[in-house]
Amino acid sequence: MLDLSLLPDGGVSWLDASGEHASIVLSTRIRLARNLEGFAFPGRARDGERLRVLARINEAVSESPPLHGNVLVRVDELAGEERLLLHERHLVSRELAGLDPQHPVRSGAAVYLGDGTGVLINEEDHLRLQALRSGFGVAEAYATVDAMDQDLGRRVPFAFHPEFGFLTSCPTNTGTGMRASVLIHLPGLVLTKEIGKTLSGLQQMGLTYRGLYGEGSEVVGNFFQISNQTTLGRSEQDIIEQLTYVLRTVISREEDARRVLLRDAPYIIEDKLWRAYGTLRYARSLTFEEAMNYLSGVRLAVGLKLISGLSVYTLNKLLIFSQAAHLAQAEGKALTESEANLARARYVRQLLADEAGTHG
């Protein structure tokens, strides 16, 4: 049985809105893909070989100071709703959780979880080392994951080629094996119709964007995950510097767009955002997509200081804890879609009532 109370802050310390630009950037993640030398990559490995990889990594992690205190979760031994819960918290990928019927959970699938860190085992690669930070903190997240990588690399030999770098299952990860990404909220650019130009500019710079849960997920609530697209032939420092430069430009454009909205259409934008707040505060049924879109409006209202007494931390919590597996856990039973919609509205109403009090 999955007991998330064993994890520091339940594995969601990144929700605390303590990082730089936290009202716009929810989180920063740095991930390194690694494979063990002498073993078939997970997609081609037999069950016994993946279990041997897990045993080797367990031994290395138990001796690693940067990973001291991390908790092992055997993903392959969890029920489907427990695996979905980890995915909703951004702690494991969809692939590791085995959420797609055509790609069931693999034997030996596991994750070591710590305070803002994770070691995903037997996903697409043998290892995915990750650090997750609140707000915009690319350099800090990289420093954390680099320390993990350096220490584990001394304990288990990684598959490495002198010309191509770290070898990975997917050729786009070969080289540094690094994917640096931020989860960012861009309603100002969407409402001012500048988002197309911005996203096109990202792609021209070699970056890519996805939805709330990365590859294969839809963009909802004006939340975008922006990351580097290539790693081969580039150093980690190059990737970090480029992402930092581009993201600071995007953040500046979003702030400008918000000022334009307040300047050119203050009553229209204020009415739209208060309607979003009113719907969340009093709705009796909410789909996930509705909740995300209204939360986007309320988040923008808080950023524009139109609503006071409501913290970004609370809005971050609503984003995660109003999802299906979290609602089912809170209710103590499996929920139909309509039951989840009722539970979601009830949870949102309660959290807003507890913190926001009376406004305007």
N, C-alpha and C positions, 0 to 999 in steps of 0.2 A: 504493500500500500504506500502511495506517495505521501510523504510528510514534508511539506514545504516549510514548516516551522523550523526544520533543522538547518535551513539555509539562512545566511545573514540577510535580514530584512526580506525573507521570502524570495530572494533572488531578484528583487525589483528596486534596489537602491537607486537605480538610474532614473526612477520616476520623481526623485525628490526636488527637481528643478533648481539644483544648486549650481549648475554649470553656467558658463558664459552664454549669453543670448538665449537663456532657457525658455523665454516666452515664444520664441520662434523655432529654435532647434530643440527637439525633445531629447535626442540622444546621439552619441557618436559611437560607432563600433569599428574596431580594427580586428580583422580576422586573418590568420596565417594558415595556409593549407600545407600539410606535411605528410609524407609517407615514410614508412620504415623500410630500410634497405633489406632486400632479400625476401620480401613477402609480396604476393600478388596484391594488386590494388583491390579495395573492397568489392567493387562490382564484379570482379572475376574470381575472387577468393572463395574457397569452400568454407562451410560453417566452422570446421575445426581450425582453419588458418586464421579466421577473424577472431576466434576465441584466444588463440595464441598471441595475436597482436594485442588484444585487450590485456592479457596477463603481463606482457612486456611493459605496456604503458602503465598499468597499475603499480608495478614494481618501481618504475622511474618516478611516477608522481609521488609515491609514498616517501621518497628520499629527496624530493625537490623543495628547497626552502620557499621559493616564490609561490608554491602551490600548497603550502602547509595549511591545514584546516579545511581544504576543499572537500566537499561531500560527493561521494560516488552515487550516481543514480543509474541503475541498469534499465535503460529505456526498453530493451527487448523483453523485460519482465513486467512491464506496466500494462494496464488496461488501456484501451483506445482513448477514453475520456481523460485519463491522466496524462497521456502523451500529448493530447491536444492542449491541456492546461499549460504544459511546459512551453509549447509552441506559442500560445497566446501571450505568454510573458516574454517572448523574444529570447528564450534561453536555449532552445534547440531549433534547428531548421525543420522545415516540412518533411524533407527527405529522411533525416535521422528519426523523426517521430513516426515515419511510415504511415502518413495520413492519406496518401493516394492509393486506391485499391490496386492499381497496376504496379505499385512499388511498396509492398508490405515491409514492415520493420525487419531489419536484418538481425541475424544472430550476432551477438557481441556488440550490438549498438548500446552505447553508454555515454554518460556525460559526467565530468567532474565540475561541480559548481562551487564558486566562492563568491566573495563580495565584489561583484562587477566583473568576474572572470568566469571563463568556461573552457573546458577541454572536451570537444566533441570527438567521440571515438567510433570508427567504422561507419562514417557517413559516406560521402562521395570519395573522400580520402581517408587514410587511417586516422589522421589527426586534423582537427580544425581548432586552433588556439584562438580564443577571442577575448577581447576586453570591451566592456560596455560602460560608457560614462554619461552622466547627465549633461545636457547642453552641448555646446560646441567645444570639444576638447580633444582634437585629433592628436596632438603631440603627447598629451598625458596618456591617452589610451594606447598609443604606440609604445611608449616607454614601458607600460605594464606588460603588454603582450611580448615585447622583445625580451624582457627579463625571463619570462616563461620559456620562450623559444630557445634562448641561449643555454639555460640550465638543462632543459630536456634534451637538447641536441648533444650535450656532453654525456648523457646517460644512455641514449638510444641513437644508433646511426640512422640519419635521414637519407632518403634516396636523393642524390644530388649529381648533376652533370656539370663538369667544369665550364662548358660553353653555354648550356641552357639554364643552369641554375637548379632550383628545387623542382623535382619531377612530380607532376600531378595527374590525376585521372582526366581532367579536362584541359586541353592545350591552352585555353585562355588564362589559366591560373599558373602555368609554368613560368619560372623565373623567380620572382620574389615570393610567389604564392600569396600575395597580399591583396586583400579587398578592404579598402577604407570607405566607410559610408556614414552618412548622417541622415537622420529622420527629421524632416523639416516641414514646417507648416507655412504655406504660401497663399493665404486667401486674398491678400492685397493684390498680388500679381494676377490671380485668377479673376477677381472682380473688375480690375482695370484692363482686362484682356491683354496683358503683357506676358502671360505665362508661356504662350507658344514661342515667342521670340527668345525668352529666357531658356526654355528647354532645348530649343534648337541650338542655341549658343553653347550649352553644356555638351551636346553631342559633338559639336565641332572641336571642342577642347579635349575630346577623348573620354568624356564622362558619360554615364548613363543614369537613367532614373527609372524607378519602379514604384509599386504601391507600398502600403503599410508593412507588408510582410515580405518585401523583396521580390525575387524572381518569381514570375507567374501570378503575382497578386495585382488586383485592380487598385487604381488610385481612388480613394474615398475620403471625403472630408477635407480635401485640399492638403492631404499629407503625402509627401513624396520622400522616397528613399533615394538619395543621390550618391553615386560611388564611382570609383575608377573602373575602367573597362578592360584595360590591358595591364600586364605586369612584366611581360618578357622584354628584356632590353632596357628596363628602367630600374633605378634603385628605389629602395623604400623611401629615402629622403626626397627624391624627385616626386614620387606619388603624393606624399604628405604635403609638400610645399605647393604643388599644383592644386590639390583639393582645398587646402586652406585658403589660397588666393581666390579661387573661383567662388568658394562658398561665402567668403567675406563680401564679394561683389553681389552675390545673390541676396544675402541678408540686407545689404545696403539698398538694393532695389526694392525689396519687400517693404522696408521701412519708408522709402520714398512713396511707394504706392499707397500705403496706409495714410500718409499725410495728404496725398491727393484726394483720397476718398473723403476724408474729414473736411477738406477745404471746398471741394466741388459739390458734394452731395451730403452734407452733414445730417439733414433730417431723414433722408432716404436710408442712409446707412445705419443711423441710430435706430430707426423703426425696424429695419430688417434684423438687426442683432438682438434687440429686445424681444422681438417675436420668437427668435430662436430660443432665448432664455425662457420665455413664458411657456413655450411648448415643452421643453425639458422639465421645467418646474412642475407642470401640471398634467402632462400626458399620461394616459392610463395604459397605452400600448406603444412600443417603439421597436421597429426593426433595427438591426445592427446598422444598416446604411443610413437610416433616418437619424439615429443617435449620433453617428459620426459627423453627419452634415450639420446638425444643430450644434454639436459640440464645437465644430469649427467656427461657427458664428459666435458662440459665447467666448471661445478662446480669443478671437479677434477683438471682441468687446472688452475683455479684460486687458489685452495688450494696448488698446486705445484709451484705457482708463474710463470707459463708459460705465463699467460695472466695478464696484469696489467690494471688498470683503470676501472675494472669492479667489483662492490661490491657484497658481499654475499647477501646483502639486495635486490639488484636488481634481483638476481637469485631466491631468495625466492618469490619475487613478481611474477616473471614469472611462478613459480610453481603453484600459486593459481589463478592468473588473466587470465591465458590462458585456463582455463576450460570452459566447455560449457555454464553454466548459466552466468558466468561473461562476456563472449564474447557477449552473447545475450543481456545482460543489456547494455553493451557499444555500441552495434549496435542499440539498441532501438527496437528490434523486435526478434521474434522467428527465429532460424536459422536451416536450414537443416544440415545434417552432412557435406556435401561438402562445404556449406557456412561457417560453423564453422571452417573447416580446412583452408579456405582462410583467414578468420578473425584472426585465431590464428597466422598464419604465418605473417600477416600484423602487428599484435600487437607486436610480438617478434622482428621483424625487426626494428620497430620504437623505442622500448625501448632500444635495443642494440645500435642503431645508436645514440640515445640521450646521452647515458652514455659512451659507450666504445670508441667512436672516432675511430681513425685509429691505428691498431696494426701491429707489426711485419713486 
